[in-house]
Amino acid sequence: MAEDEELTYAEAGVDIDASEAATEALIGAAGEFEGDYAGLVDIGQQYLALATDGVGTKLLVAEAVDDYSTVGIDCMAMNANDLIAAGVEPVAFVDYLAVETPDEETSEEIGAGLREGAERAGVALVGGETAVMPDVIRGLDIAGTCAGLAPKDAVFPGEAEPGDAVVGWPSSGIHSNGLTLAREAVTRDHEYTDPFPPEPDRTIAEELLTPTRIYSEVLTPLREHDAHAAAHVTGGGWTNLTRMGSYRYEIDDPFAPQPIFEFVEDVGNVDSEEMHRTFNMGTGFVAALDRDDAEAVVEDSDDARIIGRVEDGEECVAIRGLELA
């Protein structure tokens, strides 16, 4: 690809439409389950909820600079945040580390990150598994499963309502999705060890490896103020909002994107729509509530604000002059 050609997520190696079709095929073959972000199991007075996820190609950035100190936090975050988006409190986590060759120092760094992530999420680490598979793995992969509990009346209904306000919380940066596109973009003309132009005291790798924020503190105010639905803004970027229901989401006051997003957009020649379909672009978690309840949540939160509203209409997310169907 020529350096001045426009880069897309699909051209970088990840076709979101194909990925979603494959996921639907898997679910269709395995059978439907209750829950969206997390699978829910009825255990009487409560739901047991399970979510599983990994870190993705962010690991390749860590490998390139031999720094695995934050990826454990990412692994925890990607799982805990999915439970929180369902209205479930994360309580326990188990990890699975697959490696080509065991390395004590790398394992220690990943373990320290998992411990830090567990503290941030307020969950118990209850063991895990390390598998050495040189015939299958090149380098390593880390994934995990988070279990949570929720009284049945505490789980979010999962469906926004026209007239709802959309509350948002800022992200910590690029989080742990879209790294296939971000890596392709930033390495066109730079090395990971180069200074990050907007903040030259940091490297590009350090900026990319900033860990995913864990949104544990949003659960209590959202429960107390009867949230209708919530969404963790991960793979698929802003189109994740449509998981709260097939409505029009007018987002007129999103949080500003961190400098890493402008950098990826510029050096990769990525158009704005592709950026918003891939990345969180500064807002990492959203929820839909009645207007009065939304204002109360903002009052009870340190860094939340109302960023938009839910309207009747064809399913899409309108943000920054874009319409993401």
C-alpha positions, -999 to +999 in steps of 0.1 A: +000+000+000+013+034-009+021+057+021-005+083+010-033+057+005-062+058+029-060+031+055-090+011+068-094-015+095-103-041+069-071-034+049-051-036+081-064-071+086-097-069+105-130-068+087-156-059+113-185-071+091-169-105+085-161-108+122-197-101+132-210-126+106-186-152+120-198-145+156-234-148+145-226-181+129-210-194+161-239-183+182-264-198+157-246-231+159-241-231+197-276-217+205-288-184+219-279-173+254-294-147+277-275-114+279-256-093+255-223-081+269-223-110+294-240-144+295-265-146+323-274-178+343-304-179+365-294-192+400-325-184+419-326-149+434-296-137+414-280-140+380-245-155+376-229-136+348-198-146+327-177-126+302-146-137+284-121-117+264-085-111+257-061-083+249-058-087+211-030-074+190-020-049+217+002-078+227+023-072+196+031-037+207+041-051+241+062-078+224+079-052+202+092-032+232+094-061+256+070-044+281+041-065+293+035-045+325+000-032+315-016-059+294-029-077+325-049-046+333-063-046+298-073-082+301-091-076+333-107-044+320-121-059+288-139-085+308-150-065+339-164-036+317-186-060+298-201-072+331-206-036+343-224-028+310-250-055+319-255-041+354-235-069+370-208-066+397-176-084+388-165-107+416-139-132+403-115-136+374-095-166+360-068-161+333-054-183+305-019-176+293-007-195+262+029-192+254+054-204+228+082-205+253+078-200+290+096-169+303+096-161+340+101-123+337+073-119+312+049-140+333+057-119+363+049-087+345+016-101+332+007-113+367+015-080+383-008-063+357-036-088+365-032-081+402-034-043+396-064-048+373-081-070+400-076-042+425-091-016+402-121-038+394-126-050+429-125-087+420-107-118+433-081-135+412-089-172+416-061-189+397-056-196+360-038-218+335-005-214+316-002-236+285+031-241+266+022-247+230+051-241+206+033-258+177+003-235+181+014-202+196+039-177+183+049-154+212+020-155+237-017-148+242-035-138+273-072-141+278-095-145+308-130-150+321-147-128+347-177-140+368-202-116+384-233-116+404-264-094+403-298-095+420-324-100+392-338-065+397-304-049+394-295-061+359-301-033+333-331-039+311-307-035+281-330-014+260-328+024+257-360+045+253-367+074+230-362+106+250-334+091+271-303+111+278-270+095+270-244+098+297-207+092+289-175+087+307-141+094+292-117+067+281-081+065+292-069+064+255-070+038+228-080+010+252-076-026+239-093-026+205-085-014+170-048-020+176-044-038+143-053-005+125-034+016+150-002-005+146-004-004+108-009+034+109+019+044+134+045+021+119+042+036+084+068+062+092+077+056+129+091+031+153+074+022+185+103+036+204+101+070+187+089+099+209+052+104+207+050+138+189+022+154+210+041+144+242+078+138+234+086+127+269+067+095+261+072+069+234+046+059+208+046+024+225+039+039+259+010+058+245-004+027+228+001+006+259-018+029+282-042+004+299-079+003+294-099+021+320-120-001+344-154+015+350-163-001+383-173+031+399-202+037+374-222+006+385-236+020+417-250+053+404-264+036+373-282+010+394-294+037+419-308+058+391-325+031+370-303+030+339-321+015+310-290+003+292-253+007+290-225+001+264-188-005+267-173+013+236-149-014+223-146-031+189-169-014+164-163+019+180-194+042+183-216+016+166-216-001+200-243+023+211-268+005+189-265-025+212-287-004+235-315-006+210-323+002+174-327+040+177-310+071+165-284+083+189-277+120+187-243+126+203-236+163+204-211+166+233-187+137+233-154+138+251-125+151+231-103+124+216-069+120+232-039+129+211-032+093+201-064+092+180-054+123+159-019+108+155-033+075+142-057+094+119-030+116+105-001+092+100-023+064+087-045+086+065-076+071+082-108+089+075-130+102+104-158+077+098-134+047+099-119+061+132-153+063+148-162+028+136-130+014+151-121+034+182-137+049+213-124+084+202-123+096+238-155+082+253-152+047+267-185+039+284-221+052+279-255+047+294-291+056+286-314+069+313-344+092+318-332+128+316-337+134+354-319+102+363-291+110+339-286+144+356-285+126+390-259+101+377-237+130+365-240+146+399-229+114+416-200+109+392-166+126+391-162+128+353-195+119+336-216+142+315-246+141+293-232+136+258-264+132+237-299+117+235-319+088+221-345+095+194-369+075+174-357+069+139-336+047+117-308+029+137-277+051+136-252+071+157-249+107+147-216+122+160-193+149+147-211+153+114-211+115+108-239+091+106-228+056+116-255+031+105 
